């Protein structure tokens, strides 16, 4: 199966899917991103800048380096004094008139027949236009003998070689990495404006849940979703606000959701199916929610609600742990990245060779948890094993999600598939990265 066969623009559902009210993922992503505002900027210390998104253009206020400086330990000389062909038999001898360590300026100018001993990084003295490497000379405190000629300007880093005054060196919307942090320090920017981090209120629902510090009976299950989602929020650069567990009554759910409306995003897990105790839909409406969709044409993660409550983004994710994580990846994370000021919102995508057999119905887009490896210069991927939506071990073992489009019914060993990476840039230095969907859902 070729890339063209595997990933198409269609991803179209048949009439049965439409009648079920399922929303295509790419349509849902567009709806979510269209509804997502960018947050404002705040002034932060450079020490807190790593991973933040720059909220201003950084313009260079002076050249770097600010003056011509030596790239070597050696001797600053006039090229006219050493331009002849020299040899061990006919060396040139120059008088050493000064020593200039890094961080100091020469007090003298280099004249004919003279040299200044200079250290790496020190400014080039007036009169000199070339630096001789110390290992290419024979020297004493008072003189230096030159056995090997150098080209004019050798071993000098010119003023502005790195950046020049007035240059826009880092653009607004750039995520700060160690390189950007170092450049900010070179430019003496102790504070910068960065986009605010989205605050995400997280709520789990269900009488069957017990929190980590509760005494619970055997019929209870541990609330893992809140903590998995909180970690995903932090991984996306946000601030998680845990609201605890809402019991299975409309009043309890309404109260908890109301507490979360001070955040930028509200994320619920559970209570979005059609059971007798699934009150999310009615409570959202009671709170004045403007809802956009309730079901997605994906697996895992079909029952999923999205809308706005009092102007805040509200997501109702499925209760199964894997479903909540997969749907967070596809919808909540992109919204957070847009809020944070990033210009692209998706995970890196690579193409890989599928190693197994897989079949499904042509009704939903599947995201299989996978393990991506590189063998003999090619990417290969296999599933983590059982793909049950309640099996959190499938996410623990996974470093990627295998994206199987709606219209694909089966995969065979050797077929090409698109793979969403889950651990950042682990593979992108070796792989061609492809866009991952609409609205600039590209590598970030």
C-alpha positions in Angstrom: 0.0 0.0 0.0 1.4 3.4 -1.0 1.3 6.6 1.0 -1.3 7.8 -1.5 -3.4 4.8 -0.8 -3.0 5.0 3.0 -3.6 8.7 3.5 -6.2 10.5 1.4 -8.1 13.7 1.6 -11.3 11.8 1.6 -11.5 10.0 4.9 -15.2 10.1 4.0 -17.8 8.2 6.0 -20.6 6.3 4.5 -24.3 7.3 5.0 -24.6 5.0 8.0 -21.8 6.9 9.8 -23.5 10.3 9.0 -26.8 9.0 10.4 -25.1 8.1 13.6 -24.0 11.7 14.0 -20.3 11.0 14.0 -18.0 13.9 13.3 -14.8 13.3 11.3 -11.6 14.0 13.3 -10.3 16.5 10.8 -13.6 18.4 11.0 -13.5 18.2 14.8 -9.9 19.6 14.8 -10.9 22.5 12.6 -13.9 23.3 14.8 -11.8 23.2 18.0 -8.9 25.3 16.6 -11.4 27.8 15.1 -12.9 28.2 18.6 -9.5 28.5 20.4 -8.1 31.9 21.2 -4.5 32.7 21.7 -3.7 33.8 25.3 -2.0 37.1 26.2 1.7 37.6 26.9 3.5 38.1 30.3 7.0 39.2 31.2 9.1 36.3 32.5 12.8 35.8 33.5 15.1 34.1 31.0 15.6 31.5 33.7 12.0 30.5 33.4 11.9 30.7 29.6 12.8 27.1 28.6 9.8 25.5 26.8 7.8 28.8 26.7 6.7 30.5 23.5 8.1 33.8 22.7 5.6 36.6 22.6 7.8 39.2 20.9 10.3 39.5 18.1 13.8 39.6 19.4 15.8 42.3 17.5 19.6 42.5 17.9 20.7 45.8 19.6 24.4 45.3 18.9 26.7 43.2 16.7 27.8 39.8 18.0 30.7 39.5 18.3 30.9 43.3 19.1 34.4 43.5 17.6 36.8 41.5 15.6 38.3 38.9 17.9 40.8 36.1 17.8 39.7 32.6 17.0 42.9 31.1 18.3 45.6 31.5 20.9 48.5 33.0 19.0 49.9 36.3 17.8 48.2 39.2 16.2 50.3 40.5 13.3 50.3 42.6 10.1 49.9 40.3 7.1 52.4 42.5 5.1 55.1 41.3 7.6 54.5 37.6 6.9 53.3 37.4 3.3 56.6 36.2 1.8 57.3 32.5 1.5 58.9 31.5 4.7 60.5 28.2 5.7 62.4 26.8 8.6 65.6 28.1 6.9 64.3 31.6 6.5 61.8 32.5 9.3 60.5 36.0 10.0 61.1 37.3 13.5 58.8 39.8 15.0 59.0 41.7 18.3 56.3 40.9 20.8 55.2 44.2 22.3 52.2 43.2 24.5 50.1 40.3 25.9 46.3 40.5 25.5 44.2 37.9 27.4 40.5 37.4 26.7 38.4 40.2 28.2 41.1 42.8 27.8 41.8 45.4 25.1 45.3 46.0 23.7 46.9 49.3 24.8 49.2 49.4 21.8 48.9 49.2 18.1 50.8 46.6 16.0 53.4 48.3 13.8 55.8 47.0 11.2 57.9 44.1 12.5 55.7 43.8 15.6 53.3 41.3 17.1 51.0 41.1 20.1 50.5 37.8 21.9 46.7 37.2 22.0 44.3 34.7 23.5 41.1 33.2 22.0 38.2 35.7 22.2 40.4 38.8 22.8 39.7 41.8 20.6 42.1 42.2 17.6 44.5 45.1 18.3 44.7 48.1 16.0 47.2 47.6 13.2 46.8 43.8 13.1 44.8 42.0 10.4 45.9 38.4 10.9 46.4 35.9 13.7 49.1 33.3 13.7 48.4 30.0 15.6 50.8 29.6 18.5 51.7 26.1 17.4 53.0 27.5 14.0 55.6 29.7 15.7 58.6 29.6 17.9 58.4 32.2 20.6 59.9 33.8 23.7 58.6 36.6 25.9 60.2 39.2 23.6 59.9 37.7 20.1 58.1 35.3 17.8 59.6 33.5 14.8 57.2 32.7 12.0 57.8 29.6 9.9 54.5 29.3 8.2 52.6 32.0 6.3 48.9 32.6 6.7 46.3 34.1 4.5 45.3 37.7 5.3 42.5 37.7 7.9 43.2 34.1 9.1 41.9 33.1 12.5 39.9 36.2 13.1 36.2 36.2 13.9 34.8 39.4 12.3 32.5 41.8 14.1 28.9 40.7 13.5 29.8 37.3 12.3 27.0 35.7 14.4 24.4 38.4 14.4 24.2 42.0 13.3 22.6 45.0 14.9 19.0 45.4 13.7 18.6 41.8 12.7 15.4 39.9 13.9 17.1 36.9 15.3 14.2 35.1 17.1 10.6 35.4 15.9 7.5 35.7 17.9 5.9 32.2 18.3 9.3 30.4 18.7 9.5 27.8 21.4 12.5 28.5 23.6 15.1 25.8 23.6 18.6 25.9 25.1 20.0 27.6 21.9 17.4 30.4 22.1 18.0 30.8 25.8 21.8 31.2 25.1 21.2 33.8 22.4 18.9 35.8 24.7 21.8 35.8 27.2 24.2 37.0 24.5 21.8 39.8 23.8 21.5 40.7 27.5 17.8 39.9 27.6 17.2 39.0 31.2 13.4 39.3 30.8 11.2 38.5 27.7 7.6 38.5 26.9 6.1 35.0 26.5 2.7 33.7 25.9 0.8 32.7 29.0 0.5 29.0 29.7 -3.0 27.6 29.4 -4.7 26.6 32.7 -6.6 23.4 32.3 -9.2 22.3 34.9 -9.4 18.5 35.0 -12.4 16.5 36.3 -13.2 12.8 36.5 -16.7 11.6 36.9 -18.3 8.5 38.3 -19.4 7.0 41.7 -17.2 4.0 40.9 -14.0 6.1 41.2 -11.8 6.5 44.2 -8.9 9.0 44.4 -5.4 8.0 45.3 -5.5 9.0 49.0 -9.0 7.6 49.7 -9.9 4.5 51.5 -11.9 2.4 49.0 -13.7 -0.9 48.8 -13.1 -3.6 46.2 -15.9 -2.3 43.9 -14.1 1.0 43.4 -11.5 1.7 40.7 -8.6 4.2 41.0 -9.0 7.6 39.3 -6.1 7.3 36.9 -7.5 9.6 34.2 -7.1 12.8 36.1 -3.4 12.2 36.7 -2.7 10.9 33.1 -4.4 14.0 31.7 -2.6 16.3 34.1 0.7 14.9 32.9 -0.4 15.4 29.3 -1.3 19.0 30.1 2.2 19.6 31.6 3.8 17.9 28.6 2.0 20.3 26.4 3.2 23.3 28.4 0.1 23.9 30.4 -0.9 24.2 34.1 -3.2 21.4 35.3 -5.8 22.2 37.9 -7.2 19.0 39.4 -10.9 19.4 40.5 -11.2 15.8 41.9 -14.1 13.5 41.2 -17.7 14.5 40.5 -20.3 12.0 41.7 -23.0 10.7 39.5 -25.6 13.4 40.1 -26.3 16.4 37.9 -25.9 18.8 40.9 -22.4 17.4 41.8 -21.3 17.6 38.2 -22.6 21.1 37.7 -20.8 22.3 40.9 -17.5 20.8 39.9 -17.6 22.2 36.3 -18.5 25.6 37.6 -15.4 25.6 39.8 -13.3 24.9 36.7 -14.6 27.8 34.6 -11.9 30.1 36.0 -9.4 28.1 33.9 -8.9 28.5 30.1 -10.0 24.9 29.3 -12.2 22.4 31.2 -11.5 18.7 30.5 -13.9 16.0 31.9 -13.4 12.3 31.5 -16.3 9.9 31.7 -20.0 10.6 31.6 -20.2 11.4 27.9 -21.8 8.1 26.7 -25.6 7.3 26.6 -25.9 5.5 30.0 -28.4 6.3 32.7 -25.7 8.1 34.8 -24.1 10.0 31.9 -25.2 13.5 32.8 -22.5 15.5 31.0 -24.7 16.5 28.0 -27.6 17.8 30.1 -25.3 19.6 32.6 -23.3 21.3 29.8 -26.6 22.6 28.5 -27.8 23.8 31.9 -24.6 25.8 32.1 -25.4 27.5 28.8 -22.9 25.5 26.7 -22.7 26.0 23.0 -21.9 22.4 21.9 -20.3 21.6 18.6 -20.2 17.8 18.5 -20.8 14.7 20.7 -19.3 11.8 18.8 -16.2 11.3 16.8 -15.6 8.8 13.9 -12.5 7.5 15.6 -11.4 4.5 17.7 -10.7 4.6 20.5 -12.6 7.7 21.6 -16.0 7.8 19.8 -18.0 9.4 22.7 -16.5 12.9 22.9 -18.1 16.3 23.6 -16.8 19.7 22.7 -18.2 23.2 23.0 -17.9 26.4 25.0 -19.2 27.1 28.4 -19.2 30.8 29.3 -16.6 31.4 26.7 -14.3 28.6 28.0 -13.3 25.5 25.9 -15.0 22.4 27.4 -14.1 18.9 26.4 -15.9 15.8 27.6 -13.5 12.9 27.0 -14.3 9.2 27.2 -13.8 7.4 30.6 -11.6 4.6 29.3 -8.0 5.6 30.1 -6.6 4.9 26.6 -9.5 6.7 24.9 -9.1 9.7 27.1 -5.3 9.9 26.3 -5.8 9.4 22.5 -8.5 12.0 22.3 -6.5 14.4 24.4 -3.7 14.0 21.8 -5.9 14.7 18.9 -8.0 17.6 20.2 -7.0 19.1 23.6 -3.3 19.2 23.0 -3.6 21.1 19.7 -5.9 23.7 21.3 -3.4 24.1 24.1 -0.5 24.7 21.7 -2.5 27.3 19.8 -3.4 29.1 23.1 0.3 29.0 24.0 1.3 31.0 20.8 2.8 28.2 18.8 2.3 28.4 15.0 1.9 24.7 14.6 -0.2 22.3 16.7 0.4 18.6 15.9 2.9 15.9 16.8 5.7 15.0 14.3 4.6 12.5 11.7 6.7 9.9 10.0 6.0 7.1 7.5 6.8 3.6 8.6 6.5 0.0 7.3 3.8 -1.9 9.2 4.9 -5.2 10.5 1.6 -7.0 11.2 -1.9 -7.8 9.9 -4.8 -5.6 11.0 -8.4 -5.3 9.9 -11.3 -3.1 10.8 -14.6 -1.8 9.4 -14.8 1.3 7.2 -16.6 3.4 9.7 -14.0 5.0 11.9 -10.4 6.2 11.9 -8.3 4.1 14.2 -5.3 5.1 16.3 -3.3 2.0 17.2 -0.7 2.2 19.9 2.6 1.4 18.4 6.3 0.9 18.8 8.4 2.6 16.1 12.0 1.4 15.4 14.6 2.1 12.8 16.2 -0.9 11.1 18.5 -0.8 8.1 17.7 2.9 7.4 13.9 2.4 7.4 11.3 3.0 10.0 9.2 0.0 11.0 6.3 -0.1 13.3 4.3 -2.7 15.2 1.4 -2.5 17.6 2.0 -2.8 21.4 -0.3 -5.9 21.4 -3.9 -5.9 22.7 -5.5 -2.6 21.7 -8.3 -2.6 24.3 -9.3 1.0 25.3 -9.1 0.1 29.0 -5.5 -1.3 28.7 -3.3 1.5 29.8 -0.2 -0.7 29.3 -0.7 -0.2 25.6 0.1 3.5 26.1 3.0 2.7 28.5 4.6 0.6 25.8 3.9 3.0 23.0 6.2 5.6 21.5 3.7 6.4 18.7 0.2 6.2 17.4 -0.4 4.4 14.1 -3.0 6.4 12.1 -5.3 4.1 10.1 -7.7 6.2 7.9 -11.5 5.6 7.8 -11.5 4.0 4.4 -8.7 1.5 5.0 -10.1 -1.9 5.9 -7.0 -3.9 6.4 -3.2 -3.6 6.7 -0.7 -6.2 5.8 3.0 -6.5 6.6 4.9 -4.2 4.3 2.2 -1.6 4.0 3.1 2.1 4.6 1.4 3.9 7.4 1.5 7.3 8.9 2.8 7.4 12.5 2.3 10.2 15.1 5.3 10.4 17.4 4.5 10.6 21.1 8.0 11.4 22.6 8.9 14.7 21.1 11.8 14.9 18.6 13.1 11.4 19.2 13.1 10.5 15.6 12.8 13.7 13.6 16.5 14.2 13.0 16.4 11.1 10.8 12.9 11.3 9.3 10.9 13.3 6.8 8.2 15.0 8.8 4.8 15.5 7.3 1.9 17.7 8.3 -0.6 16.0 10.5 -3.9 17.6 9.5 -5.7 20.8 9.0 -5.1 24.3 10.5 -1.3 23.9 10.6 -1.4 20.7 12.5 2.2 20.2 11.7 5.4 19.1 13.6 6.0 21.2 16.7 
